[in-house]
Amino acid sequence: MATRGRLAGLDGLRGLAALFVVLHHCWLLSFPGFPLNDAPAWTGWLRYGHFAVVVFIVLSGFSLAVSPARSGWRLGGAGTFFNRRAWRILPPYWAALLFSLVIAWTVIPQPGQEVPTGKSVVIYGLLLQDVFGSPSPNGALWSIAVEAQLYLVFPLMLLVVRRMGAAVMLGAVTAVVVAVGALAPAVPAVDLLMRLTPQFAALFAMGAVCAGVVRTPEPGEERAKEPGRLPWPWLAAAAALPVLLLIVVAGPVWVVENFFWVDLAVGPAAGLLLAGVATGRPVRLVRLLDTRPLRRLGSFSYSLYLIHAPLVVMVNRLVVAPHVPPGMPVFVLTLVLGVPVSVGTAWLFASVFELPFQRHRSWKGLRDAVRARFR
């Protein structure tokens, strides 16, 4: 339910989304030929790991907007916000980038990629990989650049919500995004913007608007009109059903070729689901998401997302594939080895490069904690 502190269930969703991305990459490496291959039909759902990133983006907008929503959509200062985001995101990101570069240089590069160059170091270090091309040291890092760029416009989004309302902000962002998608096939200059995955801006805005379920009702507002009392789970299901039918009927090739539009269709269902979870519904799902294992997984889901790709590649290409028949045997063994290796390594990685930066909000606090630990 929505409280002034942690919202139950959100960490569990983060953990499951990150785990789904790991499963997706195990599947991709075991059955080449994406989006069509010879994988058993019952594993076809693992083809759509991209939608886990969609959930991450909506969830990011939602989580960042929760505190402002409780405070009249006020951010508390853009500078403070940017500093906190940099402190939270960059240390584990840069550590994961170094980790990935070392593996790519000394063990094995990412499939379909050349060995990273000095240009890769600069571009990925500055989070510009969606703007400039270079050999990738880690197939999962592309979305971090997109999210970082969304942080830059988040204060403006909140300003529009505060001055004109949530509907105006979401409508304006979505209109711009849809215009880009519609014009891109015919206008080369606009098509260049597709490198930035512009649909994620609308998804991020959807998440921010849905965070309004935790806002404090205005004085005199009728309780029946409070957003927390709407049937969010049913609304989410109603939004998701036509998208699921489209995916099944249209097939994977069409879906992958039209991720831009399909992402925009998935976004409302993800946002409505988050609104339901934040208000404690459906109760059984929230209880499941808030179990200790899923909460724990969610606590280092960012690290899991950041470092799993090179680990899974090493397991699949160097340990499994040379010794196991292709197809299902490779897939099963890649799962059996790759998932626990990724989760375990991510937990250790987070213990050093992520969780300390969550617990301590400054270099002084972090230094004092380290000194106290080793006294």
Buried (B, 14 or more C-beta within 10 A) or exposed (E): BBEEEEBBBBBBBBBBBBBBBBBBBBBBBBBEEEBEBEBEEEBBBBBBBBBBBBBBBBBBBBBBBBBBBBEEBEBEEBEEBBEBBEBBBBBBBBBBBBBBBEBBEEEBBBBEBEBBEEEBBEBBBEBBBBEEEBBBBBBBBBBBBBBBBBBEEBBEBBBBBBEEEBEEBBBBBBEEBBEBBEEBEEEEEBEEBBBBBBBBBBBBBBBBBBBBBBBEEEEEEEEEEBBBEBEBBEBBBEBBEEBEEBBEEEEBEEBBEBBBBBBBBBBBBBBBBBBBBBBBBBEEBBEEBBEEEBBBBBBBBBBBBBBBBBBBBBBBBEBBBEEBEEBBBBBBBBBEBBBEBBBEBBBEBBEEBBBBBBEBEEEEEBEEEEEEEEE
